[in-house]
Amino acid sequence: MSTEYPPAHVSFGKAADDPEAAGSAPAGSPAVDTGEGAAARKALTALRGEVAKAVVGQDAVVTGLVIALLCRGHVLLEGVPGVAKTLLVRTLAQTLSLDFKRVQFTPDLMPGDVTGSLVYDNRTAEFEFREGPVFTNLLLADEINRTPPKTQASLLESMEERQVSVEGMPRRLPDPFMVCATQNPIEYEGTYPLPEAQLDRFLLKLTVPVPSRDEEISMLQRHASGFDPRDLSAVKAVAGEAELAAGREAVRGIHVDPKVAGYVVDLCRATRQSPSLQLGVSPRGATALLATARAWAWLSGRDYVTPDDAKALARPTLRHRVQLRPEAELEGATADGVLAGVLSTVPAPR
């Protein structure tokens, strides 16, 4: 299984002239920020080490989740059962001091079970609203494709407008708010695939890989020495809402050269002309790619975006926004493979 992007070996705090860093900057480039922004980046750098106390070998996925939080986006996690998707999101919430709730999406789950509903109170003889699990900071929508479209659609307003409307009354969701939805990539019997319009609402689609042999040995040794995945007391909160807010503000200040913006547009337009795809990347996808590239540039220690930033984030940002032609699928084509071809053919600015 391929390594997720940004690569796991690239740390948040890489020096600007490190050739291994995605989108490395030339030597002597200016620092990305100082003060609150620098403190926020340092805190988010420490976050990955804390998550690693509970989850082995998923550094790249953690990086993607942090990028989504900085961009106020949502994430679709795809991986086989047993690769710690739930533990990963729960641990992330712990390291950020954020509220976490999990919903198991089943065929009989109703929209009100997610968003909340009006309940008659006998004491006051009035209807009162009881909040559903969506009123949280990090919502894990487990196996989202196992519930019917009506219930899937109940998350659309929450994800896009960050509110829930019941009986015409909008109710704001907490900030930060992020939906982390999971899917099993190999089991499709009895599932309801997400429609393209809802897939497009997810900022990133991250593949959660099976750990390597050494990582799996390390995991077993932890369990043999008494590790309990239900007990996260050893995981410390290293950042919070203030650091996320400072990080978001710093990301908004990242400079985007018109040539880089044009490169992002060219990448997305190339997918619309690919003979292997019946649906290319929408303009919303182009804005998403630019947003994730800016967040990655900031995490990498730069105050500007490079074409390599867009390349590093292209697959996780765009893979769920394209749709293969049936004949291409029969020939063994994949979304990642088509995107790799696009990245190799669209010339990057210098």
C-alpha positions as a Markdown table, in Angstrom:
| # | Residue | x | y | z |
|---|---|---|---|---|
| 1 | Met | 0.0 | 0.0 | 0.0 |
| 2 | Ser | 1.4 | 3.4 | -1.0 |
| 3 | Thr | 2.6 | 5.9 | 1.5 |
| 4 | Glu | 0.2 | 8.8 | 2.2 |
| 5 | Tyr | 1.2 | 12.3 | 1.3 |
| 6 | Pro | 2.7 | 14.4 | 2.8 |
| 7 | Pro | 5.4 | 11.7 | 3.3 |
| 8 | Ala | 5.6 | 10.3 | 6.8 |
| 9 | His | 9.4 | 11.0 | 7.0 |
| 10 | Val | 8.8 | 14.8 | 6.6 |
| 11 | Ser | 8.6 | 16.4 | 10.0 |
| 12 | Phe | 6.6 | 19.6 | 10.6 |
| 13 | Gly | 9.7 | 21.5 | 11.6 |
| 14 | Lys | 12.1 | 20.7 | 8.7 |
| 15 | Ala | 14.7 | 23.3 | 7.9 |
| 16 | Ala | 13.8 | 25.3 | 4.9 |
| 17 | Asp | 16.9 | 24.0 | 3.0 |
| 18 | Asp | 16.3 | 20.3 | 3.7 |
| 19 | Pro | 16.0 | 18.6 | 0.3 |
| 20 | Glu | 13.7 | 15.9 | 1.8 |
| 21 | Ala | 11.1 | 18.5 | 2.8 |
| 22 | Ala | 8.1 | 18.7 | 0.5 |
| 23 | Gly | 8.2 | 22.0 | -1.2 |
| 24 | Ser | 11.7 | 22.9 | 0.2 |
| 25 | Ala | 12.6 | 26.6 | 0.0 |
| 26 | Pro | 15.9 | 28.0 | -1.1 |
| 27 | Ala | 18.5 | 28.7 | 1.6 |
| 28 | Gly | 18.1 | 32.0 | 3.3 |
| 29 | Ser | 14.4 | 32.3 | 2.8 |
| 30 | Pro | 12.5 | 34.3 | 5.4 |
| 31 | Ala | 10.9 | 32.7 | 8.5 |
| 32 | Val | 7.2 | 32.0 | 8.1 |
| 33 | Asp | 6.1 | 33.9 | 11.2 |
| 34 | Thr | 7.0 | 34.9 | 14.7 |
| 35 | Gly | 5.2 | 35.2 | 18.0 |
| 36 | Glu | 1.8 | 33.4 | 18.3 |
| 37 | Gly | 2.1 | 31.8 | 14.9 |
| 38 | Ala | 5.5 | 30.3 | 15.7 |
| 39 | Ala | 4.3 | 29.1 | 19.1 |
| 40 | Ala | 1.3 | 27.5 | 17.4 |
| 41 | Arg | 3.5 | 25.7 | 14.8 |
| 42 | Lys | 5.8 | 24.4 | 17.6 |
| 43 | Ala | 2.8 | 23.1 | 19.5 |
| 44 | Leu | 1.4 | 21.3 | 16.5 |
| 45 | Thr | 4.9 | 19.9 | 15.8 |
| 46 | Ala | 4.8 | 18.3 | 19.3 |
| 47 | Leu | 1.3 | 16.9 | 18.6 |
| 48 | Arg | 2.5 | 14.1 | 16.3 |
| 49 | Gly | 4.8 | 12.8 | 19.0 |
| 50 | Glu | 2.0 | 12.6 | 21.5 |
| 51 | Val | -0.3 | 10.8 | 19.1 |
| 52 | Ala | 2.5 | 8.3 | 18.5 |
| 53 | Lys | 2.3 | 7.3 | 22.2 |
| 54 | Ala | -1.0 | 5.6 | 21.4 |
| 55 | Val | -1.0 | 5.0 | 17.6 |
| 56 | Val | 2.1 | 3.4 | 15.9 |
| 57 | Gly | 3.1 | 4.3 | 12.3 |
| 58 | Gln | 0.4 | 6.8 | 11.2 |
| 59 | Asp | 2.4 | 10.0 | 11.3 |
| 60 | Ala | 1.4 | 11.0 | 7.7 |
| 61 | Val | -2.3 | 10.5 | 8.5 |
| 62 | Val | -1.9 | 12.7 | 11.6 |
| 63 | Thr | -0.3 | 15.4 | 9.4 |
| 64 | Gly | -3.3 | 15.3 | 7.1 |
| 65 | Leu | -5.7 | 15.6 | 10.0 |
| 66 | Val | -3.8 | 18.7 | 11.3 |
| 67 | Ile | -3.9 | 20.2 | 7.8 |
| 68 | Ala | -7.7 | 19.7 | 7.7 |
| 69 | Leu | -8.1 | 21.4 | 11.1 |
| 70 | Leu | -6.0 | 24.3 | 9.9 |
| 71 | Cys | -8.2 | 24.6 | 6.8 |
| 72 | Arg | -11.5 | 24.1 | 8.6 |
| 73 | Gly | -12.1 | 21.0 | 6.5 |
| 74 | His | -13.3 | 17.5 | 6.9 |
| 75 | Val | -11.6 | 14.1 | 6.3 |
| 76 | Leu | -12.6 | 10.8 | 4.9 |
| 77 | Leu | -10.4 | 8.0 | 6.3 |
| 78 | Glu | -10.2 | 4.8 | 4.3 |
| 79 | Gly | -8.6 | 1.7 | 5.7 |
| 80 | Val | -9.4 | -1.9 | 6.5 |
| 81 | Pro | -10.8 | -2.7 | 10.0 |
| 82 | Gly | -8.2 | -2.8 | 12.8 |
| 83 | Val | -5.8 | -0.1 | 11.7 |
| 84 | Ala | -6.7 | 2.2 | 14.6 |
| 85 | Lys | -8.8 | 4.8 | 12.8 |
| 86 | Thr | -11.0 | 5.4 | 15.8 |
| 87 | Leu | -8.1 | 5.4 | 18.3 |
| 88 | Leu | -6.3 | 7.8 | 16.0 |
| 89 | Val | -9.1 | 10.4 | 16.0 |
| 90 | Arg | -9.8 | 10.0 | 19.7 |
| 91 | Thr | -6.1 | 10.5 | 20.5 |
| 92 | Leu | -5.9 | 13.6 | 18.3 |
| 93 | Ala | -8.8 | 15.1 | 20.2 |
| 94 | Gln | -7.0 | 14.3 | 23.5 |
| 95 | Thr | -3.8 | 16.1 | 22.3 |
| 96 | Leu | -5.8 | 19.2 | 21.3 |
| 97 | Ser | -8.2 | 19.2 | 24.4 |
| 98 | Leu | -11.1 | 19.0 | 22.0 |
| 99 | Asp | -14.5 | 17.3 | 22.6 |
| 100 | Phe | -14.9 | 13.9 | 20.7 |
| 101 | Lys | -17.9 | 11.9 | 19.9 |
| 102 | Arg | -18.3 | 8.8 | 17.8 |
| 103 | Val | -21.4 | 7.6 | 15.8 |
| 104 | Gln | -21.6 | 4.1 | 14.4 |
| 105 | Phe | -23.5 | 4.5 | 11.1 |
| 106 | Thr | -25.9 | 1.6 | 10.6 |
| 107 | Pro | -28.8 | 1.0 | 8.1 |
| 108 | Asp | -31.4 | 1.9 | 10.8 |
| 109 | Leu | -29.7 | 5.2 | 11.9 |
| 110 | Met | -32.0 | 8.2 | 11.5 |
| 111 | Pro | -31.0 | 11.8 | 10.8 |
| 112 | Gly | -32.3 | 12.9 | 14.2 |
| 113 | Asp | -29.9 | 10.4 | 15.8 |
| 114 | Val | -27.0 | 12.5 | 14.5 |
| 115 | Thr | -28.3 | 16.1 | 14.5 |
| 116 | Gly | -30.6 | 15.9 | 17.5 |
| 117 | Ser | -34.4 | 16.5 | 17.7 |
| 118 | Leu | -37.2 | 18.2 | 19.5 |
| 119 | Val | -38.5 | 16.3 | 22.5 |
| 120 | Tyr | -41.7 | 17.1 | 24.5 |
| 121 | Asp | -41.0 | 18.0 | 28.1 |
| 122 | Asn | -43.9 | 17.0 | 30.4 |
| 123 | Arg | -42.8 | 19.3 | 33.1 |
| 124 | Thr | -42.9 | 22.5 | 31.0 |
| 125 | Ala | -45.4 | 21.3 | 28.4 |
| 126 | Glu | -43.1 | 22.5 | 25.7 |
| 127 | Phe | -40.8 | 21.0 | 23.1 |
| 128 | Glu | -37.1 | 21.4 | 23.7 |
| 129 | Phe | -34.2 | 20.6 | 21.5 |
| 130 | Arg | -31.8 | 17.9 | 22.5 |
| 131 | Glu | -28.5 | 18.1 | 20.8 |
| 132 | Gly | -27.2 | 15.1 | 18.9 |
| 133 | Pro | -23.7 | 13.9 | 18.8 |
| 134 | Val | -22.8 | 16.3 | 15.9 |
| 135 | Phe | -22.5 | 19.0 | 18.5 |
| 136 | Thr | -18.9 | 18.3 | 19.2 |
| 137 | Asn | -15.4 | 19.4 | 18.0 |
| 138 | Leu | -14.3 | 16.1 | 16.4 |
| 139 | Leu | -17.1 | 13.8 | 15.2 |
| 140 | Leu | -16.1 | 10.3 | 14.0 |
| 141 | Ala | -18.7 | 9.1 | 11.5 |
| 142 | Asp | -17.8 | 5.4 | 11.6 |
| 143 | Glu | -18.5 | 3.5 | 8.4 |
| 144 | Ile | -20.5 | 6.3 | 6.9 |
| 145 | Asn | -21.3 | 4.3 | 3.8 |
| 146 | Arg | -23.4 | 1.8 | 5.8 |
| 147 | Thr | -26.2 | 4.2 | 6.4 |
| 148 | Pro | -28.9 | 5.2 | 3.8 |
| 149 | Pro | -28.5 | 8.5 | 1.8 |
| 150 | Lys | -31.1 | 10.3 | 3.9 |
| 151 | Thr | -29.0 | 9.9 | 7.0 |
| 152 | Gln | -25.7 | 10.6 | 5.1 |
| 153 | Ala | -27.3 | 13.9 | 3.9 |
| 154 | Ser | -28.0 | 14.9 | 7.5 |
| 155 | Leu | -24.3 | 15.8 | 7.8 |
| 156 | Leu | -24.3 | 18.1 | 4.7 |
| 157 | Glu | -25.5 | 21.2 | 6.4 |
| 158 | Ser | -23.3 | 20.5 | 9.4 |
| 159 | Met | -20.2 | 20.1 | 7.2 |
| 160 | Glu | -20.8 | 23.1 | 4.9 |
| 161 | Glu | -22.7 | 25.6 | 7.1 |
| 162 | Arg | -21.5 | 24.5 | 10.5 |
| 163 | Gln | -25.0 | 24.5 | 11.8 |
| 164 | Val | -28.0 | 22.3 | 12.3 |
| 165 | Ser | -31.5 | 23.4 | 11.4 |
| 166 | Val | -34.4 | 21.8 | 13.2 |
| 167 | Glu | -38.0 | 23.1 | 12.5 |
| 168 | Gly | -36.5 | 26.1 | 10.7 |
| 169 | Met | -34.3 | 27.1 | 13.6 |
| 170 | Pro | -30.5 | 27.1 | 12.9 |
| 171 | Arg | -28.2 | 26.1 | 15.8 |
| 172 | Arg | -24.5 | 26.8 | 15.5 |
| 173 | Leu | -22.0 | 24.0 | 16.0 |
| 174 | Pro | -18.9 | 24.4 | 18.1 |
| 175 | Asp | -15.7 | 25.8 | 16.7 |
| 176 | Pro | -13.5 | 24.0 | 15.8 |
| 177 | Phe | -15.7 | 21.4 | 14.2 |
| 178 | Met | -14.5 | 18.5 | 12.0 |
| 179 | Val | -16.1 | 15.4 | 10.6 |
| 180 | Cys | -13.8 | 12.4 | 10.3 |
| 181 | Ala | -15.7 | 9.7 | 8.4 |
| 182 | Thr | -14.4 | 6.2 | 7.9 |
| 183 | Gln | -14.9 | 3.7 | 5.0 |
| 184 | Asn | -13.8 | 0.1 | 4.5 |
| 185 | Pro | -12.2 | -0.1 | 1.1 |
| 186 | Ile | -12.8 | -3.8 | 0.5 |
| 187 | Glu | -16.3 | -4.5 | 1.8 |
| 188 | Tyr | -19.2 | -3.0 | -0.3 |
| 189 | Glu | -22.0 | -5.5 | 0.4 |
| 190 | Gly | -24.9 | -3.6 | 2.0 |
| 191 | Thr | -23.3 | -0.2 | 1.7 |
| 192 | Tyr | -24.6 | 3.1 | 0.2 |
| 193 | Pro | -21.7 | 4.8 | -1.6 |
| 194 | Leu | -21.5 | 8.5 | -0.9 |
| 195 | Pro | -22.8 | 10.7 | -3.7 |
| 196 | Glu | -20.2 | 12.9 | -5.5 |
| 197 | Ala | -21.7 | 16.1 | -4.1 |
| 198 | Gln | -21.1 | 14.9 | -0.6 |
| 199 | Leu | -17.6 | 13.4 | -1.3 |
| 200 | Asp | -16.7 | 16.9 | -2.6 |
| 201 | Arg | -17.4 | 18.3 | 0.8 |
| 202 | Phe | -14.5 | 16.4 | 2.3 |
| 203 | Leu | -11.3 | 18.3 | 2.2 |
| 204 | Leu | -9.0 | 15.2 | 2.2 |
| 205 | Lys | -9.3 | 11.5 | 1.7 |
| 206 | Leu | -6.6 | 9.8 | 3.6 |
| 207 | Thr | -5.6 | 6.2 | 3.3 |
| 208 | Val | -4.8 | 4.6 | 6.6 |
| 209 | Pro | -2.3 | 1.9 | 5.8 |
| 210 | Val | -1.5 | -1.4 | 7.6 |
| 211 | Pro | 1.6 | -0.8 | 9.7 |
| 212 | Ser | 4.9 | -2.2 | 8.6 |
| 213 | Arg | 6.4 | -5.3 | 10.1 |
| 214 | Asp | 8.6 | -3.4 | 12.6 |
| 215 | Glu | 5.7 | -1.0 | 13.5 |
| 216 | Glu | 3.4 | -4.0 | 14.1 |
| 217 | Ile | 6.1 | -5.7 | 16.3 |
| 218 | Ser | 6.4 | -2.4 | 18.3 |
| 219 | Met | 2.6 | -2.3 | 18.6 |
| 220 | Leu | 2.5 | -5.9 | 20.0 |
| 221 | Gln | 5.2 | -5.1 | 22.5 |
| 222 | Arg | 3.2 | -2.2 | 23.8 |
| 223 | His | 0.2 | -4.4 | 24.3 |
| 224 | Ala | 2.3 | -7.1 | 25.9 |
| 225 | Ser | 3.6 | -4.5 | 28.4 |
| 226 | Gly | 0.1 | -3.4 | 29.4 |
| 227 | Phe | -1.0 | -0.8 | 26.9 |
| 228 | Asp | -4.8 | -0.2 | 27.0 |
| 229 | Pro | -6.2 | 1.6 | 24.0 |
| 230 | Arg | -9.1 | 2.7 | 26.1 |
| 231 | Asp | -6.8 | 4.5 | 28.6 |
| 232 | Leu | -5.2 | 7.6 | 27.1 |
| 233 | Ser | -4.0 | 9.1 | 30.3 |
| 234 | Ala | -0.4 | 9.0 | 29.1 |
| 235 | Val | -1.3 | 11.3 | 26.2 |
| 236 | Lys | -0.9 | 14.9 | 27.1 |
| 237 | Ala | -2.7 | 17.9 | 25.6 |
| 238 | Val | 0.0 | 19.9 | 23.8 |
| 239 | Ala | -2.2 | 22.4 | 21.9 |
| 240 | Gly | -5.7 | 23.7 | 22.0 |
| 241 | Glu | -8.2 | 26.0 | 20.4 |
| 242 | Ala | -5.9 | 29.0 | 20.8 |
| 243 | Glu | -3.1 | 27.3 | 18.9 |
| 244 | Leu | -5.4 | 26.2 | 16.1 |
| 245 | Ala | -6.8 | 29.7 | 15.8 |
| 246 | Ala | -3.3 | 31.2 | 15.6 |
| 247 | Gly | -2.3 | 28.6 | 13.1 |
| 248 | Arg | -5.3 | 29.3 | 10.9 |
| 249 | Glu | -4.5 | 33.0 | 11.0 |
| 250 | Ala | -0.9 | 32.4 | 10.0 |
| 251 | Val | -2.0 | 30.1 | 7.1 |
| 252 | Arg | -4.2 | 32.9 | 5.8 |
| 253 | Gly | -1.1 | 35.0 | 5.5 |
| 254 | Ile | 0.8 | 32.5 | 3.3 |
| 255 | His | 1.7 | 34.1 | 0.0 |
| 256 | Val | 0.5 | 32.5 | -3.2 |
| 257 | Asp | 2.4 | 33.5 | -6.4 |
| 258 | Pro | 0.1 | 33.8 | -9.5 |
| 259 | Lys | 2.2 | 31.2 | -11.3 |
| 260 | Val | 1.5 | 28.7 | -8.4 |
| 261 | Ala | -2.2 | 29.5 | -8.5 |
| 262 | Gly | -2.1 | 28.9 | -12.3 |
| 263 | Tyr | -0.3 | 25.6 | -11.7 |
| 264 | Val | -3.1 | 24.4 | -9.3 |
| 265 | Val | -5.7 | 25.4 | -11.9 |
| 266 | Asp | -3.8 | 23.6 | -14.6 |
| 267 | Leu | -3.6 | 20.4 | -12.6 |
| 268 | Cys | -7.4 | 20.4 | -11.9 |
| 269 | Arg | -8.3 | 21.3 | -15.5 |
| 270 | Ala | -6.1 | 18.4 | -16.7 |
| 271 | Thr | -8.2 | 15.9 | -14.8 |
| 272 | Arg | -11.3 | 17.2 | -16.7 |
| 273 | Gln | -9.6 | 16.3 | -19.9 |
| 274 | Ser | -8.2 | 12.9 | -18.9 |
| 275 | Pro | -9.5 | 10.0 | -21.0 |
| 276 | Ser | -9.6 | 7.8 | -18.0 |
| 277 | Leu | -12.0 | 10.0 | -16.0 |
| 278 | Gln | -15.6 | 10.7 | -16.5 |
| 279 | Leu | -15.6 | 13.3 | -13.8 |
| 280 | Gly | -12.7 | 15.6 | -13.1 |
| 281 | Val | -11.9 | 18.0 | -10.3 |
| 282 | Ser | -14.4 | 20.8 | -9.7 |
| 283 | Pro | -13.4 | 24.4 | -9.0 |
| 284 | Arg | -14.1 | 23.6 | -5.3 |
| 285 | Gly | -11.4 | 21.0 | -5.6 |
| 286 | Ala | -9.0 | 23.6 | -6.9 |
| 287 | Thr | -9.6 | 25.9 | -3.9 |
| 288 | Ala | -9.2 | 22.9 | -1.6 |
| 289 | Leu | -5.8 | 22.0 | -3.1 |
| 290 | Leu | -4.6 | 25.6 | -2.7 |
| 291 | Ala | -5.8 | 25.7 | 0.9 |
| 292 | Thr | -4.1 | 22.4 | 1.8 |
| 293 | Ala | -0.9 | 23.5 | 0.0 |
| 294 | Arg | -0.8 | 26.7 | 2.0 |
| 295 | Ala | -1.3 | 24.9 | 5.3 |
| 296 | Trp | 1.5 | 22.4 | 4.4 |
| 297 | Ala | 3.8 | 25.4 | 3.4 |
| 298 | Trp | 3.2 | 26.9 | 6.9 |
| 299 | Leu | 3.8 | 23.6 | 8.7 |
| 300 | Ser | 7.0 | 23.3 | 6.6 |
| 301 | Gly | 8.3 | 26.6 | 7.9 |
| 302 | Arg | 7.7 | 28.9 | 4.8 |
| 303 | Asp | 5.6 | 31.9 | 4.2 |
| 304 | Tyr | 4.9 | 31.1 | 0.5 |
| 305 | Val | 3.6 | 28.2 | -1.5 |
| 306 | Thr | 5.7 | 26.2 | -4.0 |
| 307 | Pro | 4.6 | 23.9 | -6.8 |
| 308 | Asp | 6.0 | 21.0 | -4.7 |
| 309 | Asp | 3.4 | 21.8 | -2.0 |
| 310 | Ala | 0.6 | 21.4 | -4.5 |
| 311 | Lys | 2.2 | 18.1 | -5.7 |
| 312 | Ala | 2.5 | 16.8 | -2.2 |
| 313 | Leu | -1.1 | 17.4 | -1.4 |
| 314 | Ala | -2.6 | 16.6 | -4.8 |
| 315 | Arg | -3.5 | 13.0 | -4.2 |
| 316 | Pro | -5.1 | 13.2 | -0.8 |
| 317 | Thr | -7.0 | 16.4 | -1.8 |
| 318 | Leu | -8.2 | 15.3 | -5.2 |
| 319 | Arg | -8.5 | 11.4 | -5.2 |
| 320 | His | -12.1 | 11.4 | -4.0 |
| 321 | Arg | -13.1 | 14.3 | -6.4 |
| 322 | Val | -12.5 | 12.3 | -9.6 |
| 323 | Gln | -14.5 | 9.4 | -11.0 |
| 324 | Leu | -13.0 | 6.7 | -13.3 |
| 325 | Arg | -14.6 | 5.6 | -16.5 |
| 326 | Pro | -15.9 | 2.0 | -16.2 |
| 327 | Glu | -13.5 | 0.8 | -19.0 |
| 328 | Ala | -10.6 | 2.4 | -17.2 |
| 329 | Glu | -11.5 | 0.6 | -14.0 |
| 330 | Leu | -11.7 | -2.7 | -15.9 |
| 331 | Glu | -8.2 | -2.1 | -17.1 |
| 332 | Gly | -7.0 | -1.6 | -13.5 |
| 333 | Ala | -6.7 | 2.1 | -13.4 |
| 334 | Thr | -6.9 | 3.9 | -10.0 |
| 335 | Ala | -7.6 | 7.5 | -9.1 |
| 336 | Asp | -4.1 | 7.8 | -7.6 |
| 337 | Gly | -2.6 | 6.4 | -10.7 |
| 338 | Val | -4.4 | 8.9 | -13.0 |
| 339 | Leu | -3.4 | 11.8 | -10.7 |
| 340 | Ala | 0.2 | 10.6 | -10.8 |
| 341 | Gly | 0.0 | 10.8 | -14.6 |
| 342 | Val | -1.4 | 14.3 | -14.4 |
| 343 | Leu | 1.3 | 15.4 | -12.0 |
| 344 | Ser | 4.0 | 14.1 | -14.4 |
| 345 | Thr | 2.6 | 15.7 | -17.5 |
| 346 | Val | 1.5 | 19.2 | -16.3 |
| 347 | Pro | 4.6 | 21.4 | -16.3 |
| 348 | Ala | 5.4 | 23.1 | -13.0 |
| 349 | Pro | 6.4 | 26.8 | -13.0 |
| 350 | Arg | 10.0 | 27.7 | -12.1 |
